[in-house]
Structure formats: C-alpha cells, structure tokens
C-alpha cells in the first residue's frame, strides 16, 4: 500500500521522537529539566532547547502558576 510521496521515518528519527515524548511526559509530571538532563547524561540547556518556550508555558499552566 503506497502512501504517496511521504517516506516513513528511519529508526533514528523514530527513537528521537520517542525520546522527546518521554522527556515531555517527565517534565509534565513534575521532573525538573536538570533531573531529566542528569538521567540522559546531558546538560539542562539541551533539555530546555528540545521544546523551546512552548514547554515552559505548558508546564506553568499545568502547575497553576
């Protein structure tokens, strides 16, 4: 079955998408960017850049600030 001109993402793109979803879930559940970064073995700034300002607004709204 053909899907037209779109191609399926390769394995590395799929893994990156899964990682972003998991990080987003952790942040939404109350983990800090620093905690997530430590678990991933990276810097907090990398986690911050994954979602930009949209994440900050979502987390603030969720926490009622």
C-alpha positions as CSV (number, residue, x, y, z in Angstrom):
1,X,0.0,0.0,0.0
2,X,1.6,3.3,-1.1
3,X,1.4,6.5,1.0
4,X,2.2,8.8,-1.8
5,X,5.5,10.8,-1.8
6,X,5.9,10.7,2.0
7,X,8.6,8.4,3.4
8,X,8.5,6.6,6.7
9,X,10.9,8.0,9.3
10,X,14.0,5.9,9.8
11,X,14.8,4.2,13.1
12,X,16.9,7.1,14.5
13,X,14.2,9.6,13.8
14,X,11.6,7.3,15.5
15,X,13.9,6.9,18.5
16,X,14.4,10.7,18.7
17,X,10.6,11.2,18.6
18,X,10.1,8.6,21.4
19,X,12.8,10.3,23.5
20,X,11.1,13.7,23.1
21,X,7.7,12.2,24.1
22,X,9.2,10.6,27.2
23,X,11.1,13.8,28.2
24,X,7.9,15.8,27.7
25,X,6.0,13.3,29.9
26,X,8.6,13.6,32.7
27,X,8.5,17.3,32.6
28,X,4.7,17.4,32.6
29,X,4.7,15.1,35.6
30,X,6.9,17.4,37.6
31,X,10.5,16.4,37.0
32,X,12.9,19.4,36.5
33,X,14.9,19.9,33.4
34,X,18.0,19.3,35.5
35,X,16.7,16.0,36.7
36,X,15.9,14.9,33.1
37,X,19.2,16.1,31.8
38,X,21.1,14.2,34.5
39,X,19.2,11.0,33.7
40,X,20.0,11.5,30.0
41,X,23.7,12.3,30.7
42,X,23.4,15.7,29.1
43,X,23.1,19.4,30.2
44,X,19.9,21.1,31.3
45,X,20.2,23.5,28.4
46,X,19.9,20.6,25.9
47,X,16.6,19.6,27.5
48,X,15.4,23.3,27.5
49,X,16.1,23.6,23.8
50,X,14.1,20.4,23.0
51,X,10.8,22.2,23.3
52,X,11.5,26.0,23.4
53,X,9.1,28.4,25.0
54,X,6.0,26.2,24.3
55,X,7.1,23.8,27.0
56,X,7.6,26.5,29.7
57,X,4.1,27.7,29.1
58,X,2.6,24.2,29.2
59,X,4.4,23.4,32.5
60,X,3.4,26.7,34.1
61,X,-0.2,26.2,33.1
62,X,-0.1,22.6,34.4
63,X,1.4,23.7,37.8
64,X,-1.2,26.6,38.1
65,X,1.4,29.4,38.1
